[in-house]
């Protein structure tokens, strides 16, 4: 009897139901913002920076990805977690680069710490049910002319067509996130 109950318990545990995830961010005016994975088929968190040359090399690619997918049930949250880059600098950077999307602040690196984000740019993709489907680099080359695989674009296309994501993790690269010092 105990073996049957144990087997039943393990079977139920294996069928754990994912639940939408909510991300708590701050807009550049300091207002709290909640983004829920329940609102789109895919939610993309992109950690970016104003001063990182590698992140800046991706500005045009990020604009194109946003333009290509924003109308296809994909929501983006571009996130600046660098303590060394204040909100007014983030606004100025977004404006000077012609971003059609808002960039949020991750005050005290709460979201970056939760997902162990280390670099700018670094991407996390979640399905509607909150499961993480992809983590890593936007593509495989800082130099746009040398790209051989567009990791993020492929993952989003696979999610939107109901396929399994073939490559769920790649190595992100870029500048390190400049974290707020935590009290010990």
Backbone as JSON, one array per atom type, in Angstrom:
{
  "sequence": "XXXXXXXXXXXXXXXXXXXXXXXXXXXXXXXXXXXXXXXXXXXXXXXXXXXXXXXXXXXXXXXXXXXXXXXXXXXXXXXXXXXXXXXXXXXXXXXXXXXXXXXXXXXXXXXXXXXXXXXXXXXXXXXXXXXXXXXXXXXXXXXXXXXXXXXXXXXXXXXXXXXXXXXXXXXXXXXXXXXXXXXX",
  "N": [[0.82, -1.2, 0.0], [1.94, 1.23, 0.83], [3.84, 1.55, -1.14], [2.27, 1.92, -3.39], [0.98, 4.33, -2.75], [3.23, 6.0, -2.63], [4.12, 5.83, -5.3], [1.91, 7.01, -6.56], [2.03, 9.58, -5.45], [4.51, 10.44, -6.5], [3.89, 10.42, -9.21], [1.93, 12.42, -9.38], [3.45, 14.61, -8.56], [5.22, 14.76, -10.69], [3.61, 15.78, -12.63], [3.5, 18.44, -12.25], [2.03, 21.57, -12.43], [2.74, 24.35, -14.35], [2.8, 27.84, -13.64], [1.79, 31.14, -14.59], [4.33, 33.69, -14.62], [5.24, 36.6, -12.84], [6.91, 39.61, -13.37], [8.56, 42.02, -11.54], [9.23, 45.29, -12.05], [10.63, 48.59, -12.59], [9.5, 51.6, -13.97], [11.09, 54.24, -15.87], [10.46, 56.51, -14.51], [10.31, 55.78, -11.95], [8.09, 54.39, -11.14], [6.33, 51.45, -10.1], [6.11, 48.48, -12.08], [4.4, 45.72, -13.37], [4.92, 42.82, -15.16], [3.4, 40.2, -16.76], [3.71, 36.8, -17.68], [1.42, 35.64, -18.53], [0.18, 37.28, -20.31], [1.01, 36.99, -22.95], [2.1, 34.83, -25.64], [4.78, 34.41, -25.58], [7.26, 35.75, -23.48], [9.85, 37.99, -23.35], [12.72, 38.7, -21.66], [15.2, 41.05, -21.73], [18.3, 41.86, -20.8], [19.97, 44.85, -20.8], [22.34, 47.53, -21.49], [23.49, 50.94, -21.12], [26.09, 51.86, -21.42], [27.68, 49.74, -22.2], [29.66, 48.55, -24.77], [29.2, 46.19, -26.2], [26.52, 45.52, -25.7], [25.44, 47.79, -26.9], [26.17, 47.3, -29.54], [24.18, 45.63, -30.25], [21.87, 47.14, -30.45], [20.43, 47.86, -32.87], [19.69, 45.31, -33.75], [18.09, 44.49, -31.62], [16.0, 46.33, -31.85], [14.97, 45.52, -34.31], [14.18, 42.84, -33.77], [12.22, 43.35, -31.81], [10.39, 44.83, -33.38], [9.71, 42.9, -35.29], [8.49, 40.86, -33.78], [6.75, 41.89, -31.82], [4.07, 42.27, -32.53], [3.17, 39.71, -32.68], [2.09, 38.2, -30.56], [4.1, 38.27, -28.67], [5.75, 39.58, -25.93], [8.01, 42.06, -24.85], [10.47, 42.83, -22.43], [12.7, 45.08, -21.89], [15.48, 45.46, -19.95], [17.32, 47.36, -17.69], [19.75, 46.75, -15.47], [21.93, 47.84, -14.33], [23.49, 49.43, -11.71], [25.08, 51.6, -12.01], [24.01, 53.1, -14.01], [21.83, 55.51, -14.2], [18.25, 56.26, -14.23], [17.64, 58.56, -15.84], [19.72, 58.53, -17.66], [19.19, 56.13, -18.93], [16.8, 56.77, -20.22], [17.68, 58.8, -21.97], [19.52, 57.33, -23.51], [17.8, 55.45, -24.72], [16.18, 57.16, -26.24], [18.1, 58.43, -27.93], [18.88, 56.26, -29.44], [16.64, 55.58, -30.79], [14.72, 53.76, -29.81], [11.74, 51.96, -29.95], [10.56, 50.86, -27.88], [10.0, 50.53, -24.37], [12.41, 50.9, -21.78], [13.08, 49.3, -18.81], [13.96, 49.7, -15.33], [15.81, 47.65, -13.18], [15.75, 47.78, -10.13], [18.09, 47.55, -7.57], [18.91, 45.14, -8.58], [17.13, 42.97, -8.41], [15.63, 41.29, -10.17], [17.66, 40.5, -11.95], [19.31, 39.14, -10.16], [17.56, 37.1, -9.33], [17.32, 35.5, -11.64], [19.91, 34.99, -12.17], [21.24, 36.57, -14.05], [23.98, 37.75, -15.87], [25.22, 39.27, -17.87], [25.24, 41.95, -20.34], [24.26, 42.17, -23.6], [21.75, 39.9, -22.35], [19.46, 37.23, -22.51], [16.23, 36.01, -21.57], [13.62, 33.79, -22.1], [10.21, 33.21, -21.71], [7.4, 31.03, -21.63], [3.82, 31.35, -21.98], [2.78, 30.0, -19.77], [4.69, 30.42, -17.88], [6.98, 28.86, -17.87], [10.46, 28.63, -18.38], [11.85, 28.94, -21.51], [14.02, 29.57, -23.09], [17.39, 30.66, -22.68], [20.1, 32.88, -22.84], [22.3, 34.09, -25.37], [21.51, 36.62, -27.82], [22.2, 36.17, -30.45], [24.86, 34.57, -32.29], [27.13, 36.2, -32.64], [28.92, 39.15, -32.0], [29.55, 40.85, -34.04], [27.51, 41.82, -36.54], [27.7, 41.04, -39.21], [28.81, 38.56, -39.11], [27.08, 36.68, -38.09], [25.86, 33.44, -37.59], [23.87, 32.0, -36.43], [20.75, 32.78, -35.21], [19.83, 32.77, -32.27], [17.74, 33.72, -30.45], [15.67, 34.57, -32.19], [15.09, 32.14, -33.51], [14.23, 30.55, -31.33], [11.92, 31.98, -30.57], [10.35, 31.76, -32.9], [9.97, 28.97, -32.88], [8.51, 28.62, -30.48], [6.18, 30.09, -31.08], [5.12, 28.6, -33.12], [4.39, 26.33, -31.88], [6.29, 24.39, -31.47], [8.88, 22.46, -29.86], [11.54, 24.11, -28.21], [14.54, 23.97, -29.78], [17.19, 24.61, -29.08], [17.76, 25.4, -25.99], [19.46, 26.76, -24.32], [22.15, 28.94, -24.45], [25.46, 30.36, -24.48], [25.63, 33.4, -22.98], [27.07, 36.58, -23.75], [28.98, 39.53, -23.15], [29.11, 42.72, -21.5], [29.59, 42.76, -17.96], [26.9, 42.83, -15.61], [26.5, 45.64, -13.62], [26.21, 45.49, -10.4], [24.16, 46.45, -7.57], [25.47, 47.03, -4.37], [24.97, 44.73, -1.79], [23.71, 44.62, 1.53], [25.49, 42.84, 4.02]],
  "CA": [[0.0, 0.0, 0.0], [2.81, 2.4, 0.88], [4.48, 1.69, -2.44], [1.26, 2.47, -4.3], [0.84, 5.75, -2.41], [4.45, 6.67, -3.03], [4.09, 5.92, -6.75], [0.89, 7.98, -6.89], [2.58, 10.89, -5.07], [5.54, 10.79, -7.47], [3.23, 10.69, -10.49], [1.3, 13.74, -9.25], [4.54, 15.58, -8.5], [5.79, 14.87, -12.03], [2.68, 16.52, -13.45], [3.41, 19.78, -11.67], [1.49, 22.54, -13.37], [3.43, 25.64, -14.33], [1.91, 28.98, -13.47], [2.39, 32.36, -15.13], [5.31, 34.38, -13.79], [5.14, 38.06, -12.89], [8.18, 40.3, -13.18], [8.39, 43.33, -10.91], [10.24, 46.22, -12.53], [10.34, 49.99, -12.33], [9.68, 52.4, -15.17], [12.16, 55.22, -15.69], [9.99, 57.56, -13.59], [10.31, 55.21, -10.61], [6.81, 53.73, -10.85], [6.39, 50.0, -10.23], [5.47, 47.89, -13.25], [4.33, 44.26, -13.33], [4.76, 42.19, -16.46], [3.02, 38.81, -16.54], [3.83, 35.93, -18.83], [0.07, 35.25, -18.95], [-0.32, 38.23, -21.3], [1.54, 36.74, -24.29], [2.57, 33.46, -25.86], [6.19, 34.41, -25.16], [7.74, 36.97, -22.83], [11.3, 38.06, -23.51], [13.47, 39.63, -20.82], [16.51, 41.33, -22.32], [19.11, 42.74, -19.96], [20.77, 45.71, -21.67], [23.08, 48.59, -20.82], [23.72, 52.16, -21.9], [27.53, 52.09, -21.62], [28.37, 48.55, -22.67], [29.76, 48.56, -26.23], [28.63, 44.97, -26.77], [25.07, 45.73, -25.68], [25.13, 48.8, -27.92], [26.28, 46.67, -30.86], [22.91, 44.92, -30.47], [20.71, 48.04, -30.46], [19.64, 47.72, -34.1], [19.11, 43.96, -33.77], [16.99, 44.47, -30.64], [14.89, 47.08, -32.45], [14.39, 44.67, -35.36], [13.47, 41.74, -33.11], [11.0, 43.92, -31.21], [9.47, 45.14, -34.47], [9.27, 41.67, -35.97], [7.73, 39.95, -32.93], [5.82, 42.53, -30.87], [2.69, 42.06, -32.97], [2.92, 38.27, -32.85], [1.84, 37.63, -29.24], [5.35, 38.26, -27.92], [6.0, 40.83, -25.22], [9.41, 42.27, -24.5], [10.82, 43.7, -21.31], [14.11, 45.44, -21.95], [15.74, 45.75, -18.54], [18.64, 47.86, -17.32], [19.98, 46.41, -14.07], [23.19, 48.44, -13.89], [23.37, 50.47, -10.69], [25.88, 52.73, -12.48], [23.3, 53.77, -15.1], [20.58, 56.03, -13.65], [17.07, 56.29, -15.09], [17.7, 59.62, -16.86], [20.66, 58.05, -18.67], [18.47, 55.09, -19.67], [15.85, 57.48, -21.09], [18.47, 59.47, -23.01], [20.05, 56.27, -24.37], [16.69, 54.91, -25.52], [15.78, 58.2, -27.19], [19.15, 58.64, -28.93], [18.96, 55.07, -30.28], [15.37, 55.39, -31.48], [13.99, 52.59, -29.34], [10.28, 52.05, -29.95], [10.14, 50.12, -26.7], [10.39, 51.09, -23.08], [13.44, 50.2, -21.03], [12.76, 49.33, -17.39], [15.06, 49.57, -14.38], [15.76, 46.56, -12.2], [16.33, 48.42, -8.95], [18.79, 46.63, -6.66], [19.19, 43.88, -9.3], [16.27, 41.9, -7.91], [15.32, 40.36, -11.26], [18.94, 39.94, -12.42], [19.73, 38.15, -9.16], [16.64, 35.96, -9.34], [17.59, 34.63, -12.79], [21.37, 34.91, -12.31], [21.7, 37.28, -15.24], [25.34, 38.22, -15.66], [25.76, 40.07, -18.96], [24.4, 42.75, -21.23], [22.88, 41.69, -23.47], [21.45, 38.52, -21.96], [18.05, 37.04, -22.79], [15.45, 34.93, -20.96], [12.32, 33.7, -22.76], [9.25, 32.43, -20.94], [6.12, 30.73, -22.25], [2.64, 31.89, -21.3], [2.59, 29.31, -18.49], [5.76, 30.77, -16.96], [8.17, 28.02, -17.99], [11.55, 29.24, -19.12], [12.07, 28.18, -22.74], [15.33, 29.87, -23.65], [18.27, 31.58, -21.96], [21.43, 33.02, -23.42], [22.65, 35.18, -26.27], [20.55, 36.96, -28.88], [22.7, 35.41, -31.6], [26.19, 34.02, -32.0], [28.25, 37.07, -32.98], [28.84, 40.59, -31.75], [29.6, 41.46, -35.36], [26.29, 41.41, -37.26], [28.05, 40.43, -40.49], [29.33, 37.21, -38.88], [26.07, 35.84, -37.43], [25.51, 32.18, -38.25], [22.66, 31.44, -35.8], [19.98, 33.76, -34.46], [19.25, 31.95, -31.2], [16.46, 34.25, -29.94], [14.67, 34.52, -33.27], [14.72, 30.74, -33.72], [13.44, 30.11, -30.17], [10.59, 32.6, -30.64], [9.61, 31.11, -33.99], [9.57, 27.63, -32.44], [7.44, 28.77, -29.49], [4.96, 30.58, -31.73], [4.55, 27.56, -33.98], [4.05, 25.19, -31.04], [7.35, 23.4, -31.46], [9.81, 22.5, -28.73], [12.72, 24.92, -28.5], [15.61, 23.01, -30.04], [18.35, 25.02, -28.3], [17.17, 26.16, -24.89], [20.47, 27.48, -23.54], [23.41, 29.26, -25.11], [26.32, 31.18, -23.62], [25.51, 34.84, -23.16], [28.35, 37.28, -23.69], [28.85, 40.98, -23.13], [29.65, 43.35, -20.3], [28.94, 42.27, -16.75], [25.93, 43.72, -14.96], [27.08, 46.36, -12.48], [25.21, 45.25, -9.36], [24.11, 47.23, -6.33], [26.07, 46.31, -3.23], [23.96, 44.26, -0.83], [24.16, 44.56, 2.94], [25.77, 41.46, 4.38]],
  "C": [[0.86, 1.26, 0.0], [3.49, 2.63, -0.46], [3.53, 2.3, -3.46], [1.07, 3.96, -4.03], [2.06, 6.55, -2.83], [4.48, 6.86, -4.56], [3.08, 6.96, -7.21], [1.38, 9.4, -6.6], [3.61, 11.34, -6.1], [4.93, 11.12, -8.83], [2.58, 12.07, -10.47], [2.37, 14.82, -9.25], [5.15, 15.8, -9.89], [4.9, 15.68, -12.96], [2.51, 17.94, -12.92], [3.0, 20.78, -12.75], [2.24, 23.85, -13.22], [2.39, 26.74, -14.19], [2.58, 30.21, -14.05], [3.31, 33.02, -14.11], [5.09, 35.88, -13.94], [6.5, 38.65, -12.56], [7.9, 41.69, -12.64], [9.55, 44.22, -11.34], [9.84, 47.64, -12.16], [10.48, 50.73, -13.65], [10.7, 53.49, -14.87], [11.74, 56.41, -14.82], [9.93, 57.06, -12.16], [9.03, 54.52, -10.22], [6.95, 52.21, -11.01], [5.59, 49.5, -11.44], [5.51, 46.38, -13.08], [4.1, 43.75, -14.74], [4.51, 40.71, -16.2], [3.17, 38.01, -17.82], [2.46, 35.5, -19.35], [-0.45, 36.12, -20.09], [0.17, 38.0, -22.72], [1.96, 35.29, -24.41], [4.03, 33.3, -25.46], [6.51, 35.77, -24.55], [9.26, 36.92, -22.85], [11.86, 39.12, -22.57], [14.83, 39.8, -21.46], [17.23, 42.3, -21.4], [20.06, 43.51, -20.87], [21.46, 46.79, -20.84], [23.21, 49.8, -21.73], [25.19, 52.31, -22.29], [28.28, 50.89, -22.2], [28.45, 48.56, -24.2], [29.16, 47.31, -26.88], [27.1, 45.07, -26.79], [24.67, 46.73, -26.76], [25.28, 48.27, -29.33], [24.98, 45.96, -31.23], [21.7, 45.85, -30.58], [19.83, 47.88, -31.69], [18.99, 46.35, -34.18], [17.95, 43.84, -32.79], [15.78, 45.2, -31.19], [14.19, 46.22, -33.5], [13.61, 43.5, -34.76], [12.16, 42.23, -32.5], [9.97, 44.2, -32.3], [8.89, 43.91, -35.14], [8.32, 40.83, -35.12], [6.68, 40.6, -32.04], [4.36, 42.34, -31.26], [2.31, 40.61, -33.11], [2.75, 37.56, -31.5], [3.13, 37.39, -28.45], [5.47, 39.61, -27.23], [7.46, 40.88, -24.79], [9.5, 43.13, -23.26], [12.33, 43.91, -21.4], [14.46, 46.03, -20.6], [17.18, 46.24, -18.36], [18.8, 47.61, -15.83], [21.26, 47.03, -13.52], [22.96, 49.57, -12.9], [24.09, 51.74, -11.14], [25.21, 53.51, -13.61], [21.93, 54.24, -14.61], [19.47, 56.14, -14.71], [17.15, 57.37, -16.17], [18.67, 59.25, -17.98], [20.0, 56.98, -19.54], [17.5, 55.73, -20.65], [16.59, 58.12, -22.26], [19.02, 58.46, -24.01], [18.96, 55.71, -25.28], [16.27, 55.91, -26.6], [16.83, 58.34, -28.3], [19.31, 57.44, -29.87], [17.64, 54.74, -30.98], [14.61, 54.15, -31.07], [12.49, 52.86, -29.36], [9.7, 51.3, -28.76], [10.65, 50.83, -25.46], [11.5, 50.24, -22.47], [13.12, 50.4, -19.55], [14.04, 49.25, -16.56], [14.78, 48.39, -13.46], [16.49, 47.08, -10.97], [16.88, 47.35, -8.01], [18.99, 45.24, -7.26], [18.32, 42.71, -8.86], [16.01, 40.85, -8.98], [16.61, 39.71, -11.8], [19.44, 38.88, -11.45], [18.86, 36.9, -9.2], [16.96, 34.98, -10.46], [19.09, 34.47, -13.06], [21.87, 35.5, -13.62], [23.06, 37.89, -14.95], [25.79, 39.27, -16.67], [24.72, 40.98, -19.6], [25.03, 42.67, -22.61], [22.81, 40.21, -23.05], [19.93, 38.37, -21.99], [17.48, 35.84, -22.04], [14.09, 34.95, -21.64], [11.44, 32.75, -21.97], [7.99, 32.21, -21.77], [5.0, 31.34, -21.42], [2.45, 31.28, -19.91], [3.72, 29.56, -17.5], [6.99, 29.9, -17.05], [9.22, 28.74, -18.83], [11.86, 28.35, -20.32], [13.44, 28.41, -23.35], [16.08, 30.83, -22.73], [19.59, 31.66, -22.71], [21.59, 34.26, -24.27], [21.54, 35.42, -27.3], [20.92, 36.19, -30.15], [24.15, 35.01, -31.29], [27.37, 34.93, -32.37], [27.98, 38.53, -32.67], [28.8, 41.35, -33.07], [28.42, 40.94, -36.19], [26.6, 40.7, -38.58], [28.5, 38.98, -40.34], [28.34, 36.28, -38.18], [25.83, 34.58, -38.26], [24.25, 31.56, -37.66], [22.0, 32.51, -34.94], [19.18, 33.04, -33.38], [17.86, 32.44, -30.75], [15.37, 34.16, -30.99], [14.18, 33.09, -33.49], [13.84, 30.24, -32.57], [12.04, 30.7, -30.23], [9.76, 31.98, -31.75], [9.12, 29.72, -33.58], [8.44, 27.71, -31.42], [6.14, 29.14, -30.17], [4.33, 29.56, -32.66], [4.26, 26.27, -33.21], [5.1, 24.1, -31.01], [8.16, 23.52, -30.17], [11.0, 23.37, -29.15], [13.92, 23.99, -28.61], [16.89, 23.33, -29.27], [17.85, 25.93, -27.2], [18.17, 26.97, -24.08], [21.72, 27.69, -24.39], [24.22, 30.13, -24.16], [26.12, 32.65, -23.96], [26.89, 35.46, -23.07], [28.08, 38.78, -23.73], [29.53, 41.54, -21.9], [28.91, 42.82, -19.08], [27.96, 43.32, -16.23], [26.6, 44.33, -13.73], [26.04, 46.39, -11.36], [25.32, 46.23, -8.19], [24.73, 46.4, -5.23], [24.95, 45.97, -2.25], [24.55, 44.29, 0.57], [24.4, 43.11, 3.31], [25.19, 41.05, 5.68]]
}
